[in-house]
């Protein structure tokens, strides 16, 4: 299969690297230093999924002279989604499928607006990837299988085919018919841990400490009130139910993960806070519901990223 990874950073490089190793024709579009390192030495993948060197990747800094692709994986930061969607438009034909594997909420709708409603699938990833140096990605933690599904919640053959390709490439993946629920589940997980870990400068596991956990409880409660008002279906009926799930099921396997938002702040880059806790604040504003803790986290992150 002809596969393009647009925004090939840590996540995109790891996923694309395993697909290339499985024999697919994979093209990376990413930052110059990372691309040059892959061209020179191949892509090194290390960590919990073993040691790999992938040398059959075509690495580029732009999409010049590319032909239409069968599968396009969008792995850019959420604030770059519009630009990425406009970039890939010339590479779309009747056989093209696009999957967003990004953080945050709303990326799929942005891509659909630019590239067509029927072209876009949703994807959820709760696996830790870290770009150690240009050309070297580490798989750090694994919380759950990748989830892929149609945005209209209908199970289709194309979803099943893509999921089969992912699994054959040793990327544990499920086909789902409720991808929006999974996207909201990831938003909850990310909103609880990513910005708070970035502000405090700690791995996720250290946030289970009493004082930081009290903040997480408030993040969850605000999110549940806002999503209930919007009639958003969640997997958990009460804030307490999700809090227990986060602490007992999600936190332990990702305890050693360093927040991606912390990496962004350390490198002087813009964060995705508006697409995480910012979405909860937006819902609160829409329905006249106070979300002071989520708003505070947004403001603190924006101050630090200044």
C-alpha positions as CSV (number, residue, x, y, z in Angstrom):
1,X,0.0,0.0,0.0
2,X,1.2,3.6,-0.8
3,X,1.2,5.4,2.6
4,X,2.0,9.0,3.3
5,X,2.8,10.2,6.9
6,X,2.3,13.9,7.1
7,X,3.9,15.4,10.2
8,X,6.3,12.6,10.8
9,X,7.5,13.3,14.4
10,X,7.6,10.7,17.1
11,X,4.2,9.1,16.7
12,X,4.1,9.3,12.9
13,X,7.6,8.0,12.5
14,X,7.1,5.0,14.8
15,X,3.7,4.0,13.1
16,X,5.0,4.7,9.6
17,X,8.3,2.9,10.4
18,X,6.5,-0.4,11.3
19,X,4.3,-0.1,8.2
20,X,7.4,0.3,6.1
21,X,9.2,-2.6,7.8
22,X,6.1,-4.7,6.9
23,X,6.8,-3.9,3.2
24,X,4.5,-1.0,2.4
25,X,5.6,2.0,0.3
26,X,5.9,4.7,3.0
27,X,6.7,8.3,2.6
28,X,7.5,10.6,5.5
29,X,7.0,14.4,5.4
30,X,8.5,16.1,8.4
31,X,11.1,18.5,9.9
32,X,14.4,18.9,8.0
33,X,16.8,17.5,10.7
34,X,14.7,14.4,11.3
35,X,14.3,13.8,7.5
36,X,18.0,14.3,6.8
37,X,18.9,11.8,9.5
38,X,16.5,9.2,8.1
39,X,17.9,9.7,4.6
40,X,21.4,9.2,5.8
41,X,21.1,6.4,8.3
42,X,17.5,5.1,8.1
43,X,14.9,5.3,11.0
44,X,15.9,3.7,14.3
45,X,13.1,2.5,16.5
46,X,13.8,1.4,20.1
47,X,12.0,0.8,23.3
48,X,9.3,-1.6,24.5
49,X,8.7,-3.0,21.0
50,X,12.3,-3.9,20.4
51,X,15.2,-2.6,18.3
52,X,14.6,-1.9,14.6
53,X,16.3,-0.1,11.8
54,X,14.1,0.8,8.9
55,X,15.9,1.8,5.7
56,X,13.1,1.6,3.0
57,X,11.4,4.9,3.9
58,X,11.2,7.8,1.4
59,X,11.8,10.9,3.5
60,X,10.9,14.4,2.4
61,X,10.4,17.9,3.8
62,X,7.4,18.7,1.5
63,X,5.0,16.9,-0.9
64,X,6.5,18.1,-4.1
65,X,6.3,15.7,-7.0
66,X,4.2,13.1,-5.1
67,X,1.4,11.1,-6.7
68,X,-1.9,10.3,-5.1
69,X,-1.7,8.1,-2.0
70,X,-3.8,5.2,-0.9
71,X,-3.5,6.0,2.8
72,X,-2.5,9.3,4.4
73,X,-1.8,9.4,8.1
74,X,-2.1,12.9,9.6
75,X,0.2,13.1,12.7
76,X,0.8,16.8,12.9
77,X,0.1,18.9,16.0
78,X,-3.5,19.9,16.1
79,X,-2.8,23.6,15.4
80,X,-1.2,22.5,12.1
81,X,-4.2,20.4,10.9
82,X,-5.6,23.0,8.5
83,X,-2.3,23.5,6.8
84,X,-1.7,19.7,6.6
85,X,-5.2,19.1,5.2
86,X,-4.6,21.8,2.5
87,X,-1.2,20.3,1.7
88,X,-2.5,16.8,1.1
89,X,-5.4,17.8,-1.1
90,X,-3.5,17.3,-4.4
91,X,-2.6,13.7,-3.2
92,X,-6.2,12.6,-2.9
93,X,-8.1,10.5,-5.5
94,X,-11.0,8.1,-5.4
95,X,-8.9,5.4,-3.7
96,X,-7.5,7.6,-0.9
97,X,-8.3,7.2,2.8
98,X,-7.1,9.7,5.5
99,X,-6.7,8.9,9.2
100,X,-6.1,11.4,11.9
101,X,-3.9,9.9,14.6
102,X,-3.6,13.2,16.4
103,X,-4.2,14.5,20.0
104,X,-7.1,16.7,20.8
105,X,-10.7,17.0,19.5
106,X,-12.0,18.3,16.2
107,X,-9.1,17.4,13.8
108,X,-11.2,15.0,11.8
109,X,-13.8,17.6,11.1
110,X,-11.2,20.1,9.9
111,X,-9.7,17.5,7.5
112,X,-13.2,16.5,6.3
113,X,-14.0,20.2,5.5
114,X,-10.8,20.5,3.4
115,X,-10.6,17.0,1.8
116,X,-14.2,15.5,1.8
117,X,-16.5,13.9,4.3
118,X,-16.1,10.4,3.1
119,X,-12.3,10.4,3.0
120,X,-11.6,10.7,6.7
121,X,-11.4,8.1,9.5
122,X,-10.8,8.7,13.2
123,X,-7.9,7.2,15.1
124,X,-7.1,7.0,18.8
125,X,-3.6,6.3,20.0
126,X,-2.6,6.0,23.7
127,X,0.9,4.8,23.2
128,X,4.0,6.8,24.2
129,X,6.5,7.7,21.6
130,X,9.5,10.0,22.0
131,X,11.9,11.4,19.4
132,X,15.2,11.0,21.2
133,X,17.3,12.6,18.4
134,X,16.7,13.1,14.7
135,X,16.2,9.7,13.1
136,X,15.6,7.8,16.4
137,X,12.2,7.2,17.9
138,X,11.6,5.3,21.2
139,X,8.4,3.5,22.1
140,X,8.1,4.3,25.8
141,X,4.7,3.1,27.1
142,X,1.6,1.1,25.9
143,X,-1.8,1.8,27.4
144,X,-4.2,0.4,24.8
145,X,-4.5,-0.8,21.2
146,X,-4.9,1.8,18.5
147,X,-8.5,2.3,17.6
148,X,-9.7,3.2,14.0
149,X,-13.2,3.8,12.8
150,X,-15.6,5.7,10.5
151,X,-16.7,9.1,11.8
152,X,-20.4,8.1,11.1
153,X,-19.9,5.0,13.4
154,X,-20.6,2.4,10.6
155,X,-18.3,-0.6,10.4
156,X,-16.9,-0.7,6.8
157,X,-14.6,-3.0,4.8
158,X,-12.0,-0.2,4.4
159,X,-11.7,0.1,8.2
160,X,-11.3,-3.7,8.6
161,X,-8.6,-3.7,5.8
162,X,-6.6,-0.9,7.3
163,X,-6.7,-2.5,10.8
164,X,-5.6,-5.8,9.3
165,X,-2.6,-4.0,7.7
166,X,-1.7,-2.3,11.0
167,X,-1.9,-5.6,12.9
168,X,0.2,-7.4,10.3
169,X,2.8,-4.6,10.8
170,X,2.8,-5.4,14.6
171,X,0.9,-2.3,15.5
172,X,-1.9,-3.6,17.9
173,X,-5.1,-2.1,16.5
174,X,-8.9,-2.6,16.8
175,X,-11.6,-1.7,14.3
176,X,-14.4,0.2,16.2
177,X,-17.9,1.5,15.3
178,X,-17.8,4.2,18.1
179,X,-14.6,6.1,17.4
180,X,-16.0,9.4,18.8
181,X,-16.3,7.8,22.2
182,X,-12.7,6.7,22.0
183,X,-11.6,10.2,21.0
184,X,-13.4,11.7,24.0
185,X,-11.8,9.0,26.2
186,X,-8.4,10.1,25.0
187,X,-9.3,13.7,25.5
188,X,-10.2,13.0,29.1
189,X,-6.9,11.1,29.7
190,X,-4.8,13.7,28.0
191,X,-6.5,16.7,29.7
192,X,-6.0,15.1,33.2
193,X,-2.3,14.3,32.8
194,X,-0.6,16.1,29.9
195,X,-0.8,19.8,31.0
196,X,-0.5,19.1,34.7
197,X,2.5,16.9,34.1
198,X,4.0,19.7,31.9
199,X,3.5,22.4,34.5
200,X,4.9,20.3,37.3
201,X,7.7,18.8,35.2
202,X,7.0,15.2,36.1
203,X,6.1,11.8,34.5
204,X,2.5,10.8,34.6
205,X,2.9,8.3,37.5
206,X,3.9,11.0,39.9
207,X,0.6,12.8,39.4
208,X,-1.1,10.1,41.6
209,X,0.3,12.0,44.6
210,X,-2.5,13.3,46.8
211,X,-2.3,17.1,46.0
212,X,-2.0,16.7,42.2
213,X,-4.7,14.1,42.2
214,X,-7.1,16.6,43.8
215,X,-6.6,18.8,40.8
216,X,-7.2,15.9,38.4
217,X,-10.5,15.1,40.2
218,X,-11.7,18.6,39.5
219,X,-10.6,18.4,35.8
220,X,-12.7,15.3,35.5
221,X,-15.8,16.7,37.2
222,X,-15.8,19.8,35.1
223,X,-15.4,17.7,31.9
224,X,-18.3,15.4,32.9
225,X,-20.7,18.3,33.6
226,X,-19.8,19.9,30.3
227,X,-20.1,16.7,28.2
228,X,-23.4,15.8,29.8
229,X,-24.9,19.2,28.9
230,X,-23.7,18.6,25.3
231,X,-25.1,15.0,25.3
232,X,-21.7,13.5,24.5
233,X,-21.7,9.8,25.2
234,X,-18.8,8.6,27.4
235,X,-17.8,5.1,28.4
236,X,-18.2,6.1,32.1
237,X,-21.5,7.2,33.8
238,X,-20.0,9.2,36.6
239,X,-16.8,11.2,37.3
240,X,-15.9,8.8,40.1
241,X,-16.1,5.8,37.7
242,X,-13.7,7.4,35.2
243,X,-11.4,8.5,38.1
244,X,-11.1,4.9,39.2
245,X,-10.5,3.8,35.6
246,X,-7.8,6.4,35.1
247,X,-6.0,5.5,38.3
248,X,-6.2,1.7,38.1
249,X,-6.1,1.0,34.4
250,X,-4.5,3.9,32.5
251,X,-2.0,5.5,34.9
252,X,0.0,2.4,35.7
253,X,1.1,1.4,32.2
254,X,1.9,5.0,31.3
255,X,3.5,6.0,34.7
256,X,6.9,6.5,33.2
257,X,5.7,8.6,30.3
258,X,7.0,12.2,30.0
259,X,4.2,14.6,28.8
260,X,4.4,15.6,25.2
261,X,3.4,19.1,26.3
262,X,6.5,19.2,28.6
263,X,8.7,18.4,25.5
264,X,7.0,21.2,23.6
265,X,7.6,23.7,26.4
266,X,11.2,22.7,26.7
267,X,11.8,23.1,23.0
268,X,10.0,26.5,22.9
269,X,7.2,25.1,20.7
270,X,3.4,25.8,20.7
271,X,1.4,23.3,22.7
272,X,-2.0,21.6,21.9
273,X,-3.7,22.9,25.1
274,X,-6.5,24.6,23.1
275,X,-7.5,21.2,21.6
276,X,-7.4,19.4,25.0
277,X,-8.5,21.3,28.2
278,X,-9.4,24.2,25.9
279,X,-12.2,22.1,24.4
280,X,-13.7,21.5,27.9
281,X,-13.6,25.2,28.5
282,X,-15.3,25.9,25.2
283,X,-18.1,23.5,26.1
284,X,-18.4,25.2,29.5
285,X,-18.7,28.6,27.9
286,X,-21.2,27.4,25.4
287,X,-23.6,26.1,28.1
288,X,-22.8,28.6,30.9
289,X,-21.0,26.0,33.0
290,X,-17.9,27.1,35.1
291,X,-14.7,25.3,34.2
292,X,-12.2,27.2,36.4
293,X,-9.6,24.4,36.8
294,X,-9.4,23.6,33.1
295,X,-9.3,27.3,32.3
296,X,-6.5,27.8,34.9
297,X,-4.4,25.0,33.3
298,X,-4.9,26.6,29.8
299,X,-3.7,29.9,31.1
300,X,-0.7,28.5,32.9
301,X,0.4,26.5,29.8
302,X,-0.1,29.6,27.6
303,X,2.0,31.7,30.0
304,X,4.8,29.1,30.0
305,X,4.7,28.7,26.2
306,X,5.0,32.5,25.8
